[in-house]
Amino acid sequence: MYSLYYQAKIDVARTWFVVGVLRNEDHVAFERAIEGGDGLFEFLVPQENRERFLELMEYFKQHGYVAWFEQQSNRFMKY
């Protein structure tokens, strides 16, 4: 089964905190910066980690670490 795909805009000064928490939480998601995105990241989230990922991202959003995040079509899937 394929992972879910999300994009998010992360406050640049807090990038390492957000990434560190996601990695510390048993690697809830794989993240990588989108080149030229200035704080734009993409996340691959296994289906079984979806709920925990969303909880953490909502927390980050409420505290100003993340401006927005949204699920999108997985751009790595080829049809």
JOUR-V695914 format. One line per field, one symbol per residue. ss: DSSP state (2 for helix, 1 for strand, 0 for the rest). phi: phi as a letter, one per 40 degrees, with the letter a starting at -180 (. if undefined). psi: psi as a letter, one per 20 degrees, with the letter a starting at -180 (. if undefined). A space follows every 10 residues. Layout:
ss->???
phi->???
psi->???
This chain:
ss->0001111111 0222222222 2222000001 1110000001 1111102222 2222222222 2200011111 110000000
phi->.cccbbbabb ddcbdccccc cccccffdac baccdgcfgc bbbbbddcbd ccdcdcccdc cccgcbcaaa cbcccccbb
psi->qqqqpqqqop pgijghgggg ghhhlllhqp qqqppjimjp qqppoqgijg ggghgghggh ghjjhpgqqq prpoiipp.
